[in-house]
């Protein structure tokens, strides 16, 4: 299947209404038929044919076909939301974000996330998986969209993404239904394992910096290490099977019998590596950007594609002399500069796939009309890295 995902929910009119309420508008009337959009019946037939094709080489073909069909039918339920959103005066935004599969082509090495190794890839993956980039409506502070791996609509409400789509290179896309207006890059949060509060500083009163402030709060992360432990032999029971009970000298096996409850050693006794949780100190980082880093505007009824930004921590610069403690385990500091990775979007990349074959003909029709909306970027490019250009907003 294509490498894309939608926010799953139970199908049916009740669950669809609940999702609409979460987004902030309700289902007023049935969707009118649109030109060149397949009917629900046609989508279901397409789902069956695609499931059969996708699963023709699978070992458990029946289960595969059932799962694929259910997935496409659920996608069709989500698909109905997009035209309704536009009718209700909302807008659709597909925003670029970091593609973890590109940065970690061999997959995140979670098994290397050990507390006694400070340079392993597991730590950086954990930071990026927990990162959120917030774009806030400048006229309505309660309206925002939050970009991040762990920020689907089901977790963060209407500010979360409804769909995640593949892109190209270090870029993939998250799709949001938002209120019209101008959205400014306003906040970044991420975990920072194996980091502690600065030992010095923390006494100066914090004055509002042009760039913004960073809040640091002590917390505990559960990392892992591996230990060798002794295990006794482990027995399991084989599933029932048939074996030959009577053999004829010329005809071969002429009678079968069922064998039940046969036990076997599924693991020999010995030492095996097991993962052990290791509580490790760290910080929760909350970066509030008050300066003009970047912004975009979208009108009611529009569907647009916009560039994105994503941090590569540590990405803030501040002096401990500009920090103030707020309790024994937290601190807030004025920021001198903040750096973010620029992720350019491409409407053509999103137009290149036919999402109607994934059970989303309405979304496909809307996305085909979506054009790239350039960001208004006030930050300046300062360097280039493996993943792209780094932009910086600085106090001077």
N, C-alpha and C positions, 0 to 999 in steps of 0.2 A: 504494500500500500504506500501511498504518498506519505511523506513525513510532515503531516499537519495534524493538528488536534483541535477539537472544539470542547467547550466547557460542557461536560455531560450532566444531564438531569433526567429524571423520570419523564417519559413521554406522556402525553395526554393534555387535555385542555386545562385542567387544574394546575398542573405544574407549569405550563406555559404562562398562565396568568400570574403565578407567583413570581416567575422570573421577570415578567414585565413590570410588576410592582417594585421589584428590587432595582430595576434600571430607572424607574421614576415616572413611568407612564402606564396607562392601562389599555387593555384590548377593547376598543370601542365597538368595532364591527368586523365581520369577516373580511378577509383580504379579497379584493376584487381580482379577477383573472387578469394576468398581464400577457402581453404579446410575446411570443417566443419563449415562454416559460412552461416547462413540462408540468403536467398535472401530477397530483400526489400518486395516482395510480401508475402513471408512467415512471415516476421516480422509484416506486417499489419494484416494478418490473426490472428497471435498470439495476437496482440493488441485488436482485436475485441473480441476474446474469453476471454481474461483476463478481459476486461472491463465489459463484461456480468457477469463474476464470481464475480468481486469486487463489482459490483453494484446491485447484486440480492436482497439485503435487503434494498437498498436505497429507500427513499420516492419518489424522482424524478429520476426514473431509466433512462429515456431517456437522461436528462442533464448529469447525472453521467457517463453514457456510452460514451457520446460524448466527455466530458472533459478528460476521461481516455484514450480514443483512440487518441485524439489530443496530449496528453502528451507523449504517447509512440511513436507516429510518429515523434514528435519533437526530442525525445531522439535518434531515429534512424538517424536523420540528424546530430546531434552532433557526433554520433558514427562513422561517416565516416571520421571525422577529424583525429582520432588517427593513423590509419595506414598510412595516407598521411604524417603526421608529422614525423613519423619514416623514411619513404622513403626519406624525404627531409633533413635528417641528424639531426633532433631534438631528444630530449629525453623526456621521460614521468616520472614524479616524483609524487608519492603519499606520502604526508608528514603528520605526526601525529599532531593534534592540540587539544585544549581543547574542550571537549564535554559539552556544556552548559546544555543539558538535564540531564546529569548525576549529575552535580554539583547542579542544581536546579530542582530536580525531580518533584516538584509541579508546575513548570513553573516560569519564572521570575515575581516577584511581582512588576510590573511597577506602580500599583496603590499606592504602599507604597513609591514611590519616592518623598517624601515630603521634602521641604527645612528645616523644623523645626525638623526633625528626622535625627540624624547623624549616626545611626547604622543600618538603614534599608538595606534590601538586594537589593533594587532597585538601590542604588548607585553603589554597586560593579558590578551589572549586566551591568549598563551603562558604567562603565570603561572597562569591558571585551569585551563588544560588539564593543567598539571603538578602541580596541587594534590591532596593526599590528606588526608582527615580520618579519623582512626583512632578506633574504639570498641573498648575492650579489656575482656575479661571480668575482673572484679575478683577472682574466686577462682582463675582459671587464666590466668596472664599470657600464655601462648602462644596463647590463643584470642582472636581479634579479627576485626573486619570493617573493611575499608578502603574508603572512599567516594571516588570520583574518576573523571574521564574516562578516565584511562589505567590503571585498576586492575581490569581484568577477571580472572576466575579463571585464564585461561591465562597471565597475566603474574605474578600474585602468589600463586598457589595457592589454597587453600581460603578465604583471607580476602578474595578478590576477588568481584565480583558475577557472577552467573550470567545474569541478565536485566536489561535496561534498558527501562523502560516510560514512555510519555508521561504527562504530568500536566496541570497547568493553570497558566497564567501563568509565573512564574519557577521553578516547581517541576516536576521530573521525578523518576522513582523508579529505584533500583537494588535488585535482589532478591538476597538472600543466604540460604544454608543455614548455620546456626550451631548451636553447642552451647547448651543452655539455660543460663541464668544472668543475672547483672546486668552490663550493659555501660556503661562510663563513657567519656565523651569525653576521650581521653587524649593525643592527639598530632596535630599538623598539620605537613605538610611542603609546601614550594612553592619554585619557583625565583624569583629576583629579579634580572632582568637590569639592567644599567647601575647597579649599586649596589656600593659598596665597603665594606670594614670601617671602623668609626669610626677617625679619625686619632688621637684621644686616648683615654685610658682603657686598660683591658686589663691592669691590674696588681693589682686587688683580688681577694682570694680570694672565690670565689662561694659564698655560703651559700644553702641551700635556701629559696627564696621560697614563700609560700603559693600563689601563682598558678602558678609554674613557671619554666622556663628557656627561653632561645632560643639555639640554636647557629647560628653564622654561619660559612660556609666559602667561601672564594674559589674561583671556577670560571670557565670560559670558555664563553660561548654563541655559537653561530653564527647571526647575524642576516643580513639581506640588504640590498643596495642595488642600484640599477639603473644600468648603464652603457651608453652607445651604442657599439656595435662594428660594424665593416664586415664584411659577408658577401658572397661572390661569389654569382652566380646558382646556384640549386639546381634540378637536373633530377630528374624522377621518371618512372616508366613507368606508363602507363595499364593498367588491367586489360583482358584480352581482351574485345572487343565485336564485334557484327555490324553490317555496313553493306551497303547495297544495291549489288550488282555488275552487275545487268542490269535495265533499265527498259523495259517495254513501253508503247507509246504510249497504249493504252487500259486495259490491266490493271494498270499501275503497276509496282511492283517485283516481279519474278518470280524473282529469284535473290539470295541473300545470301552474303556471304563473311565469314570471321573475320579480324579485324585483331589482330595480336600485336605486342608490343614497341614500341608507339608512345610516344615520349618527349615530354615537355612541360616547360616552365619552371614549377615549383611555387612558386618564390619569386624575385622579381627581385633583382638585386644592389642593395645599399644599406646604410644604417646602420639597425640594429635594437637595441632595448633588450634587454639580457640581465641576469639576476639574478646577483649576485656575492656569495659568502659573505664576511661581515665578522666576524672574531673579536671579541667584545665581552665585557669583564669583567663579572662579576656575582657573586651569592651564592646558595648553596643554604641555605635557611632551614629549621631543624628546631625546632619549638615543642613542648616537653614540658609538658603541663598536669597539675600535681600537685593543684591545688585541685578542688573539686567544681563543675564548670561545668554538666554535665547528664548524666543516665543514664536507662536503661530496663531493665526486666526481662522475660524471656520464658521460658516453661516448655516442657518437652519436648512435642512434638506440636502446638504452637501455630503459627499463622500470624498475624502482626500487621503493622500499618502504623504507622510512627513518624515524627515530625517530624525535620528535619535542621538542621544548621548548616554554614555555609561561609564561609571568610575572604574578605575583600576587601582584600588587602594594599595598603599597610602597615597591619597591624592589631595590632601589639604596641607597648607603651610600656615603655621601659627607660632607665636612666641609664648612660652609659659608665663612671661611677664604680663601677658594680656589675658590671663585665665582667672577665673573665680570659682572657688569650690562652692558647691551647693549640696551640703551634707558630706558625710565621710566617704561616700563611694561614688561621687559624681562631680563633674567639673564642666564649666562652659567657657569657651574661649573665642575671642575675636579671630576671624580668619584673615590672613594676609593674601592668600591666593587659593584657588581651587582649580584642579585640572580634571578634564573629562575627555574620554575617547569619543570622537565624532564618528557616527555610523550613517553614511549617506544612503538614502532610500532610492528605490527605483520602481516607478509605476509599471514600467515595461516588464520587469521580472514578475510582478504580481499578475499582470495581464496574460502572461504566457501559459498559465495553467487553466484548464476548464474545470471549475469547481462544481459544475452541474453533475459531472461524473462521480463526485464525492457526495452526492445527495443534496447539493446546495445550489439549485438553479437560480433562485432569486438573488442570493448573495453574489453569484457569478455575474449576473446582469448588472448589478449595482457597481461591483468592483471594476468591471470593464470600463465604466464611465469615470472612475476615480482618477484624478490627476495629481501630480506631485505639487505640493504646496511648499515653496521655499521657506525655511526658517528665517526669522529676523535674528541674526546672531551678533551679539555685542562683544562676546569674548573673542580672543584673538588666537590664531594658531601659533604654537610655540615649539612643537617638535613632531617628529614622525616615528612611529613604532611599528612593530610587526603587524599589528591589527589595523593601523590607520593613523590619522592625524590627532594629536592631542591639542585641545583648546583650553585656554586659561583665562579666568577672570581674576584680576589682581587689583589690590588697593591703589597701586600707582604704576 
